[in-house]
Amino acid sequence: PKLKSCKTFSTWDLRRGSHYEVTYEIGGSQRELTVEVMQYERPRRLRNMYCEKHMTKAVSWQCKMFEDLTLTAQGEGTLLKQDITIEHSGIPPAWRWLIWFIFHFGKPTGPRYLDNLKKLVEKAPG
């Protein structure tokens, strides 16, 4: 997915319970997701929960994805590890297997998600 936009509801003072919205482009269509910060241990770990923006409460429990970003010291730099859990995303198991296969054996066709994140972070003031 290609990150198209990110909108916060307040300041970027992240903490557990903070919410923001992201828009991704996937296969030519755009998906809007609401993101809730589930865990935040600055500067080591951030856990986000993504849910379809227009999902009803009755089915939202089955349409969640979790993202864990973990920072660890590595030599003279920092290693950023991203783990995404999609078991409750509403994506059928066969498609999840295909996604896993592509992520493990496919080759990127453009800038990687974390490369874009790195550029945004390096441009940020402060």
N, C-alpha and C positions, 0 to 999 in steps of 0.2 A: 504494500500500500504506500501511496505517496501522500505525505502530510501536506495539506493545502492551507489550513489556517488553525489558529488556536486562540480562543477567547476566554478570558477570565471573568469571573463575576465580581471580583473585588481587586485587591492588590495581589502581587505575586508573593505575598507572605505565606508560603506553603506550611500547612500543618494538617494533622489528621482531621478529616471531615471537609477540607477545602474542596470546592468544585470548580471545574472549568469545562469548556466544550472544545472538541477538535473536529475537523473535517478532513477525511481521507478520500483520496481518489483511488478506487479499486476497479480495474477492468473497464475504465471509461465512465463509470458512474461514481457519484459522490455519496458518502455516508457520513451522517452527523452522529457523533457520540458524546455522551455526557461522561465526564471522568470524575471520580471521587478518590481523593487521597486516602488510602487505607492505613498506611504506615509511613512515617517520615522520621528518619534518624540522620539528621544532618551531620556530617557530609557523607555518610556511608551508604544509606539505603533509602529508596523510595519505592513504595508499592501503590500502584494505581488500579482501580477497577473501572473498566469501560462498559457502558451499556448503551444500547440504541437510544437515541434522543427521543424518538417518537413511540417507544415501546410502552405498552400499558403495564400498570403495576401487576396485573394478574399473571402475566407471562414473563415479567422482567427477570425473575430468578433464574430462568434458563437461558438468558441472552447476555451473559456477562463474560468478559475476558479480563484477565489479570496480567499486569505487567510489573515485573520487578527489575529495578535498576540498582546495581550494587557496584560501589567503588572500592577498590583495594589498591594499596601501594604495590608497585611492581618495578623494582630497580629504581631508576631515576624518574619514573613516570607514574601514571595511574592507569589501572585496568578498569574499563567500564564493561560490565556484564549485563546483558539484557535477557531475561527469561519471560516468555509469554505463555500463559496457560489459557487454552481455549475449550476445555472440556464442557463448560456451561455456556458456550457461545451461541448455541442454536445451530451450529454448523454440523451437518450429518457426518458420522464417523468416516465414511469413505472419502469425503472431501478433506477431513482433517488429516487422513493418511496421505492424501495427495499433497497437501500443504507441507506436511512434514518432509516428504520425499523431495519436493522442490527446494525447500530451505536447506536440506542437507546435501543435495547433489546438484542443484541448479547453479547457474552462474548469473551474477547480477547484470542487468541490462542498463543500469543507470547508477546514480549515487545511492549508496546504502543509507538506510534510515538513520543509523547512528552517526554516519558521516555528516548528514544534514543537521542532526542534533549538535554535533561538535561545532559546526560552523555558527549555529545560532548562539551557543554558549560563549564562544570566543568573541563574538561581536557584542555581546551584552555589556552594558556599562557596569563598572564596579568591579 
